[in-house]
Amino acid sequence: MLTSAERQSQIQMALADAKAPITATAFAKKFGVSRQTVVGDVALLRAQGTKLIATPRGYQFEDSATKTAVIVCKHTPEDAVKEMQIIIDHGGVVKDVMIDHPVYGQLRGSLEVASEQEIHLFHSRMLQHESHMLSELTDGVHLHTIGYENPEQITEIKQALRDAGFLYE
């Protein structure tokens, strides 16, 4: 059986070579340990400064080459798919969703949605688990970190969201 340090090294190597995120469950099966053990290994890697993020599809390295901007939106839960579609149609990546909760402060959920397929997966999981949007706690107001390549993209994304009535200004 591998030590924690050996697993951490293998996790880093696997993620460096991966074309897509890798789940804790997949690592657990590979190493013959529990999913929670892998979650702990990833937490230790993060504490050491490794730039790993958890997405709904698994772990991946944080993409530091992409520029980011935070935008504020407001809409009903039924419009979430349309909002994400607007963002990706203009070349953006919906990196996360955040709300400002009156008791807990800022709550953040990692999304990393960059394609129509990923929007569909997100929506399917929300329905399957009968989940609620974080924005339901704040009357539809929420923030997104948007990844983009050039300034024109974020300008177009904001304008398209404004045109749809989703940009909160």
C-alpha positions in Angstrom: 0.0 0.0 0.0 1.2 3.5 -0.9 2.0 6.1 1.7 0.1 9.4 1.8 3.1 11.2 0.2 3.3 8.6 -2.6 -0.4 8.9 -3.3 -0.1 12.7 -3.3 2.7 12.5 -5.8 0.7 10.1 -8.1 -2.4 12.3 -7.8 -0.3 15.3 -9.0 1.2 13.3 -11.9 -2.2 11.9 -13.0 -3.8 15.3 -12.9 -0.9 16.9 -14.8 -1.4 14.3 -17.6 -5.2 14.3 -17.6 -7.3 15.9 -20.3 -10.3 16.0 -17.9 -10.9 16.2 -14.2 -10.5 13.0 -12.2 -12.8 12.1 -9.3 -11.8 11.2 -5.8 -13.7 7.9 -6.3 -11.5 7.0 -9.3 -8.3 7.7 -7.3 -9.7 5.7 -4.4 -10.2 2.7 -6.6 -6.8 3.1 -8.2 -5.0 3.3 -4.8 -7.2 0.8 -2.9 -8.2 3.5 -0.3 -11.4 5.3 0.7 -12.7 8.3 -1.2 -12.3 10.3 2.1 -8.6 9.3 2.2 -8.1 10.8 -1.3 -10.0 14.0 -0.2 -7.6 14.3 2.7 -4.6 13.8 0.4 -5.9 16.6 -1.9 -6.4 18.8 1.1 -2.8 18.2 2.2 -1.6 19.1 -1.4 -3.6 22.3 -1.3 -2.2 23.2 2.1 1.3 22.8 0.5 0.4 25.3 -2.2 -0.6 23.0 -5.0 -3.2 24.8 -7.1 -5.9 22.1 -7.3 -9.6 22.8 -7.6 -12.6 20.5 -7.1 -15.2 20.6 -9.8 -18.5 18.6 -10.1 -16.6 16.3 -12.4 -13.5 15.8 -10.2 -10.2 17.4 -9.4 -8.0 19.4 -11.8 -5.2 21.9 -11.7 -6.3 25.5 -11.6 -5.9 27.2 -14.9 -3.8 30.3 -14.2 -3.5 31.4 -17.8 -7.1 32.4 -18.1 -8.2 35.9 -17.1 -11.1 36.1 -14.7 -13.8 38.6 -13.8 -16.5 38.5 -11.2 -20.0 39.5 -12.3 -23.3 39.8 -10.3 -26.4 38.3 -11.7 -30.0 37.9 -10.7 -32.6 35.5 -12.1 -34.9 32.6 -11.2 -33.5 29.1 -10.9 -35.3 28.2 -14.1 -33.0 30.7 -16.0 -29.7 29.2 -14.8 -29.2 27.1 -17.9 -29.9 30.0 -20.1 -27.5 32.2 -18.1 -24.7 29.6 -18.4 -25.4 29.1 -22.1 -25.0 32.8 -22.7 -21.6 32.8 -21.0 -20.2 29.8 -22.8 -21.7 31.0 -26.2 -19.4 34.1 -25.8 -16.3 32.0 -25.0 -16.5 32.2 -21.2 -16.2 29.6 -18.5 -18.5 29.7 -15.5 -15.8 28.9 -12.9 -18.0 29.2 -9.8 -21.1 30.6 -8.1 -21.1 32.6 -4.9 -23.6 34.2 -2.6 -23.3 36.5 0.3 -25.2 34.7 3.1 -26.3 36.8 6.1 -25.0 34.2 8.6 -22.3 32.2 6.9 -20.7 35.0 4.9 -19.6 34.1 1.3 -20.6 30.7 0.1 -19.0 29.4 -3.0 -19.6 26.4 -5.3 -17.0 25.4 -7.9 -18.6 24.8 -11.3 -16.0 25.0 -14.1 -18.7 24.8 -16.8 -17.2 25.5 -20.3 -19.4 23.6 -22.7 -23.0 22.8 -23.5 -22.4 19.2 -22.4 -21.2 20.4 -19.0 -24.3 22.6 -18.7 -26.5 19.6 -19.4 -24.5 17.5 -16.8 -25.0 20.3 -14.2 -28.7 20.6 -14.9 -29.2 16.8 -14.8 -27.4 16.5 -11.5 -29.5 19.3 -10.0 -32.7 17.5 -11.1 -31.5 14.1 -10.1 -30.6 15.2 -6.6 -33.5 17.6 -6.3 -31.0 20.3 -5.3 -31.6 23.9 -4.9 -29.6 26.8 -6.4 -27.5 28.8 -3.9 -29.1 31.9 -5.3 -32.5 30.7 -3.9 -31.1 31.8 -0.5 -30.6 35.4 -1.8 -33.7 36.0 -3.9 -31.8 35.2 -7.1 -28.8 37.4 -6.5 -25.4 35.7 -7.0 -21.9 36.2 -8.3 -20.0 34.2 -10.9 -16.3 34.1 -11.5 -16.0 34.0 -15.3 -12.9 32.8 -17.1 -12.1 34.5 -20.5 -9.3 34.9 -22.9 -9.6 38.5 -24.1 -11.3 41.7 -22.9 -13.8 41.7 -25.8 -15.2 38.4 -24.5 -16.0 39.6 -21.0 -17.6 42.8 -22.5 -19.7 40.7 -24.8 -20.7 38.3 -22.0 -21.8 41.2 -19.8 -23.8 42.8 -22.6 -25.5 39.5 -23.5 -26.4 39.0 -19.8 -27.6 42.6 -19.6 -29.8 42.1 -22.7 -31.3 38.9 -21.2 -32.1 40.8 -18.0 -29.7 38.7 -15.9 -26.8 41.2 -15.1 -27.4 42.8 -11.8 -26.3 46.4 -11.9 
